[in-house]
């Protein structure tokens, strides 16, 4: 017997189609409150993201993108 997992939006209760939707992660400044995650539809994520700000990706850039002319100096 096969089983299917159905995602439902935590905000509206609508079913989220396969391959769609987003997870919103809320981390409080007070670490004792922990971290919360919400599963939402694409439309709900866009509405909430419009009120926020864009954040750069973390981590080191790849060598080729970080120093494009380093190979020319050798």
N, C-alpha and C positions, 0 to 999 in steps of 0.2 A: 504494500500500500504506500503510495507516494503522499508526501505532505508538502504543503505550500505555505510559506510565511507571507503574511499580508501586513504591510506597513500602513499605519494610520497616523494622520497628523495629530500631534499633541495639542495643537491650537484649535483647529476647526473640526476634527474628527473625520475628515474626508480620507478616503483611501488614496494612498500614494502609488502611482503606477510603477511597474518594474523599470529600473534604470533612471527614474526621475526622483525629485525630492532633494532635501538637504538636511544636514544635521547642524544645529546651532548649539555651540558650546558656551556656557556662561561660567566664568570663573570669578569669584568674588575676591575683593582685595583682602577681606578677612578670611584667612585660610581655614578657619574653623567651620565655615559654612560649606566648604567643599566645592565641587564642580557639578553643574547640572547640564544635561543634554536634552535637546528637543528634536524630534523628527518632524519636519514640516514639508509642505508642498513647495514647488518652485515659486509659485506666485507669492506665498507667504514669506519666503526667504527674500525675494526681491523687495517686497514692501518693507521688511525690517532692515535690509541692507541699505536701502535708500536713506534711512535715518542715521546710519553709522558712518564710519570712515574706513577707507581702504588701508590695509596694513601690508607692508612689504613682506615677502617670503623670508624666512630665516635660513641661516646656513651660509656656508662659503660658496662663492661663485665658482663655476668650473674654471680650470686653469686657462683654457682657451679664451673664455670671455673676460677673465680678470685682467690679463696682460696680453693683449693682442700683438703688440709690437716687441715683446721680449725675445721672440725667436729671431727677429731681424737684427738685433744688437749683437748676436754671437758671432 
